[in-house]
Every structure is written in C-alpha cells, then in structure tokens.
C-alpha cells in the first residue's frame, strides 16, 4: 500500500497538488460524468463536507454553459439528531415536496449529480425499525424523480468526496488527516484523474467497456451461472436484454457516465428466472447501516431465505419494502483485477465496491437494458422480465474464487470468467 501524497512532499506543495487533482475531478464529473450541455440546469446533492468539490464543479459547470447550478446539502449530524429527538411519526415522513421539485427540474431538462461520502455506519446504532420506516418513506417520496433517472430520461452521474467519517472507516488505524489523504489518493486513482489528460483517459476506458458489452450482446446468453464458495446461482436474463457499460446516451440525447468511477458491464435479469443461492463477498453499506455476509436463496426469481452475519434485521426490512424488493433488477460483471479491486481496499461504499467485484442488485430494473425499453410501458417491460421496486440496492458477489458461465438458450454453457477474470 502506498503512502498518501502528503507524506512525501511539504504541506504547501501537497495542498497545491490536491487542489489540482480536485479540479481535475470536477472537470471529469462535468465533462465525462454528466456530459453537460450548454443551457442545462444542474441539480446537485452533496454532504456539507463536500463544499470544496461542489464549488469546483459549479465553476466547471458554468464554464460549460450551465444555466443554473442548484446545490442541496445533507448533514450526518442533523440525521442523527432526528433519530435522537424526533417524534415517532417523523420516521414515516419524507420531503416529498423536494423530490417533486427535483422531478419537475428533470422533466424540464436538468441534469442530476450526486456527490456522496456517507459514513458507512452512521445509523448502525439506531433502531432498525425506524431506519427502515425512514428509508421506505424516502423511497416512496423519491419515485417521481427516480423514475426519470432509472428510465435514463436525463443525463446523470454520481461521484464522491473523501469525508473524515468515511475515511476512518476505510483506514481505521490511521489519524483522521492521514486517512483522508489516503482515501483521496484512492478516489483520484479510481476516477482516472492522476494523469495529464483525464478526459482522454476516460475516452479510452469507455472504448474498452463498449467493446466488452458488444461482445456480450453478440452472445445473447439466456442466463449467467455464478459458482464458487457459498454460491451456485443461475441468473436468467430478461428477454431482449441489452448489456450496458461505460458511457451511454440518455433519452435526451446526451452521452454521460452515470458512475465515476466505473468498471462494470451490466444488464437486466429476468425477475422470475433466478434460482439458487449466493453469498456476498463484500459488506454492503446501506443508508448508514452495514450489512455483512449476506446469504440468500432464490426460487422462481424471488428471495425465499435471507440471512446476514451483521445487519440481518435491516436486510429483512429492506426485503419487505415491496414485492420487487425480493427480486433482481441488475446483474453486473467486473473482473477481480479491476483497479479498484487491485487497490486492496474495502471502501464500504457501493460506488467503489461494486466496481471491484461482480454484483447483483435488488429492486428496480433499468429500462435502458431492454432493447427498445426507453419507449415501452411498464407492462411491456414487465412482460420481458424487468423488475419494478422502490429500491435499487447493489451488493457484491464476485471475487477471485468465483466462476461465471454464460448459458445458451439450448442449455449449453460457455465460460465467461474463471477465478474472477475474463476468459
């Protein structure tokens, strides 16, 4: 493991170097992540600690021609105050008015950007029932905005900021200053901003991901089978499924990278054709709660047994969100040798950990992963196997010990990955 940049050069030089990389990250977020076009508004959410990055992004957005950038900030301490002091009925409420406003902005052509840096264990000590109620209320209120995001109506992206709480979770043995510096080094490397021309680096990376998804689309597998320790899972793929990965064109005609960083190629499972059992290979940080060593069994596409070494009560509440919460909305392939996996770090953050390992997602499907899905009704999507839910939660099932086979319509098997690597 390398030492953070700040341990090798004087503090002033380290600060200057950090500022350069932060500015490059902001440029990548605007030009590559959002693909922002002149005249667009940007609706941006971020933790209060991310103000330095938000300001850099705001400048780059206006330089790119943004008509208006609206940042909305969240605060972990305010969240904890709610759990400590709010009346019981507070946990069945959410800011529906805010999400309706965001949906209106997206319908009017605004781009969506989320900057994340959550404390992975923020709510681990709170009442699981209250956590579940608050999450459900938020999920229901967010539907108008989420529908436009998951339907890829708009260009959107997610990036990250190294908050102290997150950094200490990743590097628990370090001082806060060193932990933050190490996490920033990891974020900058994974986001491809440690090079002279980050935008060119992303162009090359997107080309490689496009080639991989084209290869998979050419195979037209009926299913994927994952096998390894604690796992024997067959994931049937939706009828007319389409593999995605890297940059994609939203319905508004703008090409964007929804995740910064990204290493995955992904598609839509058939909601009724998942069979077998699977064990998670990394912890899942969900809404401030860590869920570890997840073990579930599927029958006819539905989770019929679910256990976890840690956070099992929260997992159970998640699965009760709605009928679709027990079914899959995404399956993704990531090589074990991906740069994020090769870093050797466990990020306790889905944006990073999902790009270190193959994964599945409970809940809502993406219509972009059905051929012609962008113009289909909910009934037409469901007929092809797409799942519908208030949630979309990725968790990791890949590792250097997992094999993946593509299953043809005739039942024949073809190796796709062996010990976590592309064949």
N, C-alpha and C positions, 0 to 999 in steps of 0.2 A: 504494500500500500504506500503510495507516495505521500509526502508531506504537503500541506497546503502551501500555496504560493507565498503567503505572508511569512513563512518561516525561513525563506531563502533570501529575501530582499528587505531593505529598510521599509519602515511602516509607510512613509510617504509614497515610495515607489509602489508598494503593494496596493495602496489605496488608488493610485492612478491607474494601475493595471486592472484593478477590479472595475473601476469606472468605465474603462474601455470595453471590457467584456460585457458589463451590464448594458452598455449602449448597443453593442452588437446583438445581444439577446433581444432587446427591444426592437431592433431593426428586423431580426428574423421573425419575431412574433407578428409584426405588422405586414411585412412583405411576403413571408412564406406561410406563416400560420393563418393569417386572415386573408392574404391576397387582396388587401384593402383597395378599393377603387375610389377615385375622386368623387366627392359628393355624398359618400356614405356616412351615416352616423355609426358610432361605436358605443355599445352598452357594455361596460366593463365592471366586473366584480372582483374584489381582492380583499385579503386581510389588511388591517390597518398598518401592519409592519411593512407591507409591500409598497409603501408610498414612493420610495426612490425609483423602483422599476416602473410603477404606474406613471410617474412623471416623464420618464424617458419614452415610454410607449406613447403617451399622449403627444409628445413633441413629434415623434416619428409619424404618428397618425395624421396630425395636422399637416406635416410636410408632404404627406402622400395625398393630401386633398380632402381629408375627413371634414365633413360639415359641422359635426359636433361630437365630442367625446364626453360621455357621462360616466364617471366612476362611482361605484357604490361599494362601501366598505363594511366588512364584518369584523367583529371583535370577540375573541375567545372568552375574555373576562366577562363581557356582557352576557354571553351564552351561559357561563357558569352561574352568574347572578340569577338568571331565570330559574335554573334548577334549584338554587338555594332558597329563593324567596318568593317566586311567583305562585299565585293560587293554582289549585289543581286544574281548573278548567283552562288555564293558559296553554296546556300541552295539547289541546285539541284545536288550537288556533294557528293560523299562518298568515303571512302578508299577501293574501290573495290580490289585493289592490296593486301591489308592486308587480307581481308576476303577470297580471292582466296588462299593466302598463308596458312591461317588457315584451309581451306578445304583440301588443299594438306597435311597438317600435320595430320588431322584427317583420311584422306584416307590412310595415312602411318602408322596409329595405335596410334596416340597421343590421350591422354585424354584431356577433356575440363573442365576447372574450372573457374567459375566466382565468384569473391568476390564483393559484392555490398554494398553500403552505401549512396545511392543517396540522395541529398537534394530534398525532395518531391515537393517543389515549385520553383525549380531553374529557370524554364522558364515561370512561371506564368505571369510575366510582359512583356513577349516578344510577338511579332506579331504572332498570331496563324497560319497565312498562311505560314510564314517562318518556324515555328516549324513543321507544317505538311509536308512541302516540304522536310525539312531535314530528318524527320523520314521516309518518303517514300523512299528517295534516299538511306538511310542506309538500310532499309528493303530489297530493291531490290538488293543491293550490297551483302547483307549478305546471300542471298539464297543459294549459293553453300555450305557454312558452316552449315547453319540452316537445310538444307535437311538431313545432316548426323546426326545432333543432334535430330531433331524431328522424324527421322526414327529409332532412337536408334541404329545406326550403331556402336556407340562408347560409352564408359563409360564417364559420365559427371556429374557434380554437381554444385550447387550454394550454397554459404554460405554468411555470412555478416560481416561487420565491423562497429563499432559504430563511425561514423563521427560526428563532432560537429554540422553541419547543420542538419543532420537527428535527432540527439539527442534533439536539441532545438525545432524541430517540434513536437516531441513526448512529451516533457516536457517543454512547453513554459514558465512556471512560474519559472523555476529554473535557476541558474547560469550555464554557459557552463560546468564547472567542474562537478557539481552535475548531470546535465542532462546526460552527457556522462557516468558517473558512473552508473546511474540508467539504462540507455539503455544497458550497458554491462551486468548488472545483469540479465536483461530480456533475452538478447541473450544467455547468458550462460545457464540459466534455460531452455529455449525453446530448446536449442541444446543438452540438456542432458549431460552437462559436469560438473555439480555440484555434481557429485557422484564419489566414489572411482574408479569405473571401467566404464567409459563412453561407451566403446565398448560393454561390456556385457549388459549395459542398452539399447543400440541400438538393440542388438540381440533380447532382449525380446520385445521391441517395434515393431520391424519388424514382429515378430511372430504374435502379436496381429493384426496388419494391414493385414497380409496374411490371417488370419482366417476370417476377415471381408470380404475381397474381395472374398474368396472362397464361403462364404455364399451367396453373391450377384450373383456370377457366377452360382451358383446352382439354383437360382430362374428364370433366363432367362426372366426378365421383358421385355416387349415391349416398355415401356415408364416409365418416372417418372413424377409425378404431384406435383408441389410446390404450396402451398396455404398459405395465410397469408395477413397481411396489405399491400395493394398495389400490391399484387401478386396473379395471378392464371395462372400458366404456365405449360404446358404439353410438356415435352422434350422427343420426340421419340428417341429410342436408335438404333444405327446402327445395321444392320443385322450382325450376327456373332460377336457382340461386346464382349469384354473381359474386366473385371474390373482389374485395377491395384491399387497398393498402397504399400508403403514401398519399400524395396529393390527389384530390378528386374535385370534380366540378359540381358545385351546388346547383339547385334548380334556378337560381338567379343568374347563372352563367359565370360565376366567379370561382376560380380554382383556389382551393385552400388546403391546408394541412390541419385537420382537426386536433391533432395532438403534437405538441412539441415537448419531448422527443417522441419518436415512433419507430418501431422496428417490426411491426406486425403485418401479416396479411390475414384477412378475416372475412367471414361470410355468415349467412343466416342458417341456423339449424332448422329442421322441421320440428315444430312444437310437440308432435305426437310420436316421434320416431327416435327417441333417446332411450337406450337400455344399458343397464349395468351399474357398476359402482366406480367411484372415483374419490381420491384423497387429494386435498390441496397440498401444494409444495411450498407455499409461502403464506405468511399471515395476511389476512385481509383487514385493512383499516377502513371501517365504515362509520361515517358520521361520528367520529370521535371514540369509537369502540373498536378494540382489536378482537378479531375472531380468528382463532388459530387451530390448525389441524382439523379442518373440515372434512367430514366423511359423509357422503350421501349415496343413496341408491335410487336409480330411476327405473320406473316401469311405464311403458307406453308414453314416454316423454315427460312424466311427472315425478318429482321427488317424493318418494314414499317413506324414506327413512333419512334422518339428518342428525348428525352428531358433531360436536366440536370439543376439543380439549379446553378451550377458553372462549368465552362469549357465546356459548351454546344457547343461552336464554335469548340473547339478542338475535341470533340466527333464526330461532324459532319464530320470533315476532316478525322478522323480515319475510319469512315464508308465508305468513298469514296475511300479508298486505292485500293480496287479491289472488285470483286463480292463476294468473300468469306468472306470479312470483315464484312458483314451483317449477316453471318450465324455462327453457333456454331461449335467449334472444340473440346470442352471438357465440361463435367459436373462432378462435384465432391461433395461428401458428407463428411461433417465434423460435429461432434457433438458440440453443443453450449457450452458444458462443457469441451472442449479441453483445455489443459494447457495454450495455447496462449490466448484463449478467456477468461479463468478464471483469467488471469492476469489483466483484466480490461483495458488494454492499447489499444489504437488505434495507430498502428505503421506507418501508411501512407506508407507502404511498402508491395507490393504484396506477397513477400516470406513469410511474417509473417501473414498479414491479411487474406490471402487465407486459412491459416491453423487455423484460428479462426472461420471460417464460411463456410457453403456450398457455392459453387460458380459455375459459368459458364465461359467459355472463348470464345471470338470472334476469328474466324480465323482458323488457321491451326490445323488439327487433328494430333494425334499421331498414327502412323501405328501399334505400339505395342498393341493398344487397339482394334484391329481387329484380330480375330483368324487367324493365318497364315499370318497376314498383312505384316510381315517382308519380305516376298518373293513375294508380289503382286505388280503389276504395278499400276501406278496412275489411270488408267481406272478401274482396278479391285477394287481398294479401293473406288473410287467414286461410283461404282455400289452398294457397300454395305452401302453407305451413308456418307463416310468420306469426310470432307470438305478440301478445299485447299485454302491457302491465304498467303500473305506476312507477316501477323501479327499473333500473338497469345497473346491475352490480357485477363487475368483473372480478373473478378470482382465479388464482394461478394453479394450473395442474401439470405444467411441464417441468422437466429437469433433465439432467444428463443421464437419467436412468429410464426415461420414457421413450417408447417407440410409437410411431404413428403410421398407420396404413390407410391408403385410400381404397375404399370398397366400391367396385363397379356395380352397375345395375344387375349384372348376372351373378353377383356374389363373389367374383374374383377379387383377390387382394393384391395391392401393389405397394411396396414400401415407399413412404414419403420421408420419414425421419427415423433414424436409428440413434439411440442414446442421445436424443435431443438435437441431432444435427441433420440437415437436409441430405437426402441420399443423392 
